[in-house]
């Protein structure tokens, strides 16, 4: 009976570790895609025919 309890305990530990890893990856994915989304929303509004300065110093 003791062996069965050990197996169950290890299985539950693996499930908990897998869930924690999945949640961490989901959180990182949301953070990364949130930054990408913010970068695509901030497009500069330049009228056509405007030439930007090129500082090569």
C-alpha positions in Angstrom: 0.0 0.0 0.0 2.9 2.3 0.7 4.2 1.9 -2.8 0.9 2.9 -4.3 0.8 6.1 -2.2 4.3 7.0 -3.4 3.3 6.5 -7.0 0.1 8.6 -6.6 2.1 11.3 -4.8 4.7 11.4 -7.6 2.0 11.5 -10.2 0.3 14.5 -8.5 3.7 16.2 -8.2 4.2 15.8 -12.0 0.8 17.1 -12.7 1.3 20.1 -10.5 4.7 20.9 -12.1 3.2 20.5 -15.6 0.4 22.9 -14.7 2.8 25.5 -13.2 5.0 25.3 -16.3 2.0 25.7 -18.6 0.7 28.7 -16.6 4.1 30.3 -16.7 4.4 29.8 -20.5 0.9 31.3 -20.9 1.8 34.3 -18.9 5.0 34.9 -20.8 3.1 34.4 -24.1 0.5 37.0 -23.1 3.2 39.4 -22.1 5.2 39.0 -25.4 2.1 39.3 -27.6 0.9 42.3 -25.6 4.2 44.1 -26.3 3.9 43.2 -30.0 0.3 44.4 -30.1 1.3 47.7 -28.5 4.2 48.2 -31.0 1.8 47.7 -33.9 -0.7 50.2 -32.5 1.9 53.0 -32.2 2.3 53.9 -35.9 3.5 57.4 -36.5 1.1 59.6 -38.4 3.2 61.2 -41.2 1.6 63.0 -44.0 2.6 61.8 -47.5 5.6 63.4 -49.0 7.3 64.1 -45.7 11.0 63.2 -45.7 12.5 62.3 -42.4 15.9 63.7 -41.5 18.8 61.2 -41.6 21.4 62.1 -39.0 24.6 60.1 -39.7 26.8 61.8 -37.1 
